[in-house]
Amino acid sequence: MSLWYSEKAPDFETKNSKSVLHPFTVMGYKGHTLNLYQGCHHRCGYCYATYVWSPEFYDKIYAKSNAPEILENQLKAWKSKAIEPVMISSATDAYQPAELKFELTRKCVKVLQRYGIPYYVFTKSTLISRDMELHKQYKDNCFVVWSITTCSESIRRIIEPGTPPAFAMFEVIKKFSDSGIRCAINIDPIIPLVTDSPNDIETILDNGLKAGVQYVFGSTLRLRADIWERMKIIFELLGIEKNNRVKEYIRLYHFIEPLRQSYNLTVDKYYSNTILENLREAATSRGMSFGFPHLIGKSMQLKTKKLHSDAKKSQPTLMDFI
């Protein structure tokens, strides 16, 4: 289990970055990504952000301590009048425990709000509740996207031992949606033969519906050599007959062992299309919208007290588009 699981808390270190805002595309939508930490406390065995360039991903968290200043400088020097939405974070959780110490997400969100930039926050942490009022004041131009993989505690403790239980996340989601903050659920990854049953997915949807979630989307597990090695350990820990599951994965992902380091594999298209179509039908039957919620790029304008009221009159908000 040393590949991803440890009872020891990760170490925190600080580092400086030359830039923090980078182009990014997700679900066909273009935007920018803002990753304020390198490494993640959640220790998800399926994590895509673990690779050769970040060998200590689970055990050492780097905080980009100069991120708020660098973000401000990048926005001041922005050459275009418009900017696409910012996604916080694409490779690590914006509200992992390190945020309690460094408060980089809170500081950078304040910068984005000052410039009138739409943003998404991607998280599976309940720590975001600390900043509910901050996001509430900007609710027309932001989304909080909750990554929920399973409602099964026995599975969660093995595949993502550093995350809070799903019921705790749904309690926070309910508070956010009740306050008017728009929330989405991303079921990602949907793990073949582990979390892909109709009951697994519909339990997430039912709890999301009760919590006021209006948008749902998802994606199936992608395989890479390091993820595959962790998945084989996960099969054993879950008490799943390993040899049969290995054969099924070889069939679903069309590979032979050993899986090469450079390979990034997607699951069989028929399987993926079936799973996602079932998710779409289950979501829409509950009155939920299926698909990535689209924020609209905005013209940048520094929101001083003098400009704030004019900006609200002249700039369209997310509410104009959904």
C-alpha positions in Angstrom: 0.0 0.0 0.0 3.0 2.3 0.1 2.2 3.2 -3.5 -0.5 5.6 -2.3 -1.6 4.8 1.2 0.1 6.0 4.4 -1.1 6.8 7.9 1.6 9.5 8.1 0.5 13.0 7.1 2.3 14.5 4.2 5.0 17.1 4.7 4.4 20.7 3.7 6.9 22.9 1.9 6.7 26.2 0.1 8.0 27.0 -3.4 7.9 30.0 -5.7 6.3 29.9 -9.2 7.0 32.1 -12.2 3.4 31.7 -13.4 0.3 30.1 -12.1 -2.4 30.7 -14.7 -2.2 28.3 -17.7 -4.4 27.4 -20.7 -6.6 24.4 -20.1 -9.4 22.5 -21.9 -12.0 20.2 -20.2 -15.0 18.6 -21.8 -14.4 20.7 -24.9 -14.5 24.0 -23.0 -11.5 26.2 -23.1 -10.3 28.1 -20.0 -7.4 28.5 -17.7 -6.2 26.4 -14.8 -4.9 27.5 -11.5 -3.2 24.9 -9.4 -2.0 26.4 -6.1 -0.5 23.2 -4.6 1.6 20.4 -6.0 0.7 17.1 -4.4 -2.5 16.2 -2.7 -3.5 15.0 0.8 -6.4 12.9 -0.5 -4.3 10.0 -1.6 -6.7 8.8 -4.4 -5.3 5.5 -5.8 -6.7 6.4 -9.3 -5.2 9.9 -9.4 -4.0 11.0 -12.8 -1.7 13.8 -11.4 0.7 11.3 -10.0 3.6 10.6 -12.4 7.3 10.7 -12.9 7.4 14.5 -12.6 5.8 14.3 -9.1 7.1 11.2 -7.4 6.3 12.5 -3.9 2.8 13.5 -4.9 1.2 11.8 -1.9 3.8 12.4 0.7 5.0 16.0 0.1 2.7 19.0 -0.6 4.3 22.1 -2.1 2.4 25.3 -1.6 3.1 27.9 -4.3 3.4 30.7 -1.7 3.7 33.6 -4.1 0.7 32.5 -6.2 -1.6 35.4 -5.2 1.0 38.0 -6.2 1.9 36.1 -9.5 -1.7 35.8 -10.4 -2.3 39.5 -9.9 0.8 40.3 -12.0 -0.4 37.9 -14.8 -3.8 39.5 -14.9 -2.4 43.0 -14.9 -0.2 42.1 -17.9 -3.0 40.2 -19.8 -2.8 41.2 -23.4 -6.4 40.3 -24.4 -9.4 42.3 -23.1 -11.2 39.1 -22.4 -10.4 36.0 -20.4 -11.9 32.5 -20.3 -13.1 31.0 -17.0 -10.5 29.8 -14.5 -10.5 26.3 -13.2 -9.3 25.9 -9.6 -7.8 23.2 -9.5 -7.2 20.6 -12.3 -4.4 18.6 -10.8 -4.8 18.8 -7.0 -7.6 19.8 -4.6 -7.9 23.5 -3.9 -9.2 22.8 -0.4 -7.0 20.0 0.8 -5.7 20.4 4.4 -2.7 22.5 3.3 -5.2 25.3 2.5 -5.9 25.7 6.2 -2.3 26.7 6.7 -1.5 28.7 3.5 -4.9 30.1 2.5 -3.7 30.3 -1.1 -7.1 29.4 -2.6 -8.9 32.0 -0.6 -6.4 34.7 -1.5 -6.5 33.8 -5.2 -10.3 33.7 -5.4 -10.3 37.2 -4.0 -8.0 38.3 -6.8 -10.2 36.6 -9.5 -13.3 38.3 -8.0 -11.6 41.7 -8.1 -11.0 41.3 -11.8 -14.5 40.0 -12.5 -13.3 36.6 -13.8 -15.6 33.6 -13.8 -14.2 30.5 -12.0 -14.9 26.9 -11.1 -13.6 25.3 -7.9 -13.0 21.6 -8.2 -12.9 19.9 -4.8 -13.9 16.8 -2.8 -13.2 18.5 0.5 -15.5 19.8 3.2 -12.9 22.5 4.1 -14.5 24.7 1.4 -17.2 25.5 3.9 -14.8 28.0 5.4 -15.2 30.2 2.3 -18.9 29.7 1.6 -19.6 33.4 2.2 -16.7 34.4 -0.1 -18.1 32.3 -3.0 -21.7 33.3 -2.2 -20.9 37.0 -2.9 -19.9 35.9 -6.4 -22.5 33.2 -7.0 -23.5 34.5 -10.4 -20.1 33.9 -11.8 -18.8 30.8 -10.2 -19.5 27.1 -9.9 -18.3 24.6 -7.2 -17.8 21.2 -8.8 -17.7 18.4 -6.3 -15.8 15.3 -7.3 -17.6 12.3 -5.9 -16.5 8.8 -6.8 -18.6 6.6 -4.5 -21.0 6.7 -1.6 -19.7 3.3 -0.3 -17.6 3.9 2.8 -15.9 0.5 2.4 -14.7 1.4 -1.1 -13.9 5.0 -0.3 -11.5 4.1 2.6 -9.4 2.0 0.2 -9.4 4.0 -3.1 -9.3 7.5 -1.6 -8.4 7.2 2.1 -7.7 10.9 2.6 -11.1 12.2 1.5 -14.1 12.9 3.7 -17.1 10.5 3.5 -19.7 11.2 0.8 -22.4 12.0 3.4 -20.2 14.8 4.8 -19.7 16.2 1.3 -23.4 16.2 0.6 -24.1 18.0 3.9 -21.8 20.8 2.7 -23.2 20.8 -0.8 -26.7 21.3 0.7 -25.5 24.4 2.6 -23.9 25.8 -0.6 -26.9 25.2 -2.8 -29.2 26.6 -0.2 -27.1 29.8 -0.1 -27.6 30.1 -3.9 -24.1 28.9 -5.0 -24.4 26.7 -8.1 -23.1 23.2 -7.5 -22.2 20.4 -9.9 -21.2 16.8 -9.3 -18.4 15.2 -11.4 -18.5 11.4 -11.0 -14.9 10.9 -12.1 -13.5 8.4 -12.4 -16.2 5.8 -12.8 -14.2 2.7 -12.1 -15.0 -0.4 -14.1 -16.1 -3.3 -12.0 -15.7 -1.2 -8.8 -18.0 1.8 -8.9 -19.8 1.4 -12.2 -23.0 -0.3 -11.2 -26.4 1.4 -11.6 -26.8 1.4 -7.8 -23.4 3.1 -7.3 -24.2 5.9 -9.7 -27.9 6.4 -8.8 -27.0 6.6 -5.1 -24.7 9.6 -5.9 -27.4 11.2 -8.1 -30.2 10.7 -5.4 -28.0 12.3 -2.7 -27.0 15.1 -5.1 -30.6 15.8 -5.9 -31.5 16.1 -2.2 -28.6 18.4 -1.8 -29.8 20.7 -4.5 -27.3 19.8 -7.3 -28.5 20.8 -10.7 -25.6 19.7 -12.9 -24.0 16.3 -13.3 -21.2 14.9 -15.5 -18.7 12.2 -15.3 -15.9 10.2 -17.0 -14.6 6.7 -16.9 -11.2 5.7 -15.5 -8.1 6.2 -17.7 -5.3 3.8 -17.2 -1.5 4.5 -17.0 1.2 2.1 -15.8 1.3 3.6 -12.2 -2.5 3.7 -11.9 -2.7 0.1 -13.2 -0.3 -1.1 -10.5 -2.4 0.6 -7.8 -5.6 -0.7 -9.2 -4.3 -4.3 -8.9 -3.6 -3.6 -5.2 -7.1 -2.1 -4.9 -8.7 -5.3 -6.2 -6.9 -7.3 -3.5 -7.8 -4.9 -0.7 -11.5 -4.9 -1.8 -11.5 -8.7 -1.7 -12.2 -8.9 -5.5 -10.8 -11.9 -7.3 -7.7 -10.3 -8.8 -7.0 -12.6 -11.7 -10.5 -12.3 -13.2 -10.5 -8.5 -12.8 -7.1 -8.2 -14.4 -8.4 -10.2 -17.4 -11.5 -8.0 -17.6 -9.4 -4.8 -17.6 -7.1 -6.2 -20.3 -10.2 -6.8 -22.4 -11.8 -3.4 -21.6 -8.6 -1.4 -22.1 -7.2 -3.5 -25.0 -3.6 -3.9 -23.7 -1.2 -6.6 -22.8 1.0 -6.7 -19.7 3.4 -5.2 -18.8 1.7 -1.8 -19.5 4.3 0.6 -20.9 5.1 3.7 -18.9 4.2 6.0 -21.8 0.8 4.5 -22.4 -2.4 6.4 -21.5 -5.4 4.2 -22.1 -9.1 4.9 -22.3 -11.6 2.2 -21.8 -13.5 0.5 -24.7 -15.8 3.1 -26.4 -18.8 0.8 -26.3 -18.4 0.4 -22.5 -17.7 4.1 -22.0 -20.6 5.3 -24.2 -23.0 2.9 -22.4 -22.0 4.0 -18.9 -22.2 7.7 -19.8 -25.5 7.3 -21.6 -26.9 5.5 -18.6 -25.6 8.4 -16.4 -27.2 10.9 -18.7 -30.6 9.2 -18.6 -30.5 8.7 -14.9 -29.6 12.4 -14.4 -32.2 13.8 -16.8 -34.9 11.6 -15.3 -34.3 13.3 -12.0 -34.5 16.8 -13.6 -30.8 17.3 -13.4 -28.8 18.7 -16.3 -26.2 16.4 -17.8 -22.9 17.9 -18.9 -20.2 20.3 -17.9 -21.8 23.6 -16.8 -20.5 26.2 -19.1 -19.3 29.5 -17.7 -18.9 32.4 -20.2 -15.6 34.2 -20.7 -15.6 37.8 -19.5 -14.0 41.1 -20.2 -11.6 41.9 -17.4 -12.2 44.9 -15.3 -10.6 45.7 -11.9 -13.5 46.0 -9.5 -12.7 49.0 -7.4 -15.6 50.4 -5.3 -16.2 53.0 -8.1 -16.3 50.4 -10.9 -18.2 47.7 -9.1 -21.7 49.1 -9.7 -21.0 49.9 -13.4 -19.5 46.5 -14.0 -22.6 44.8 -12.6 -24.8 46.9 -15.1 -22.6 46.4 -18.2 -21.2 42.9 -17.8 -23.3 39.8 -18.4 -23.2 37.3 -15.6 -23.6 33.5 -15.5 -27.3 34.0 -14.7 -27.8 35.5 -18.3 -26.7 32.2 -19.9 -28.3 29.4 -17.9 
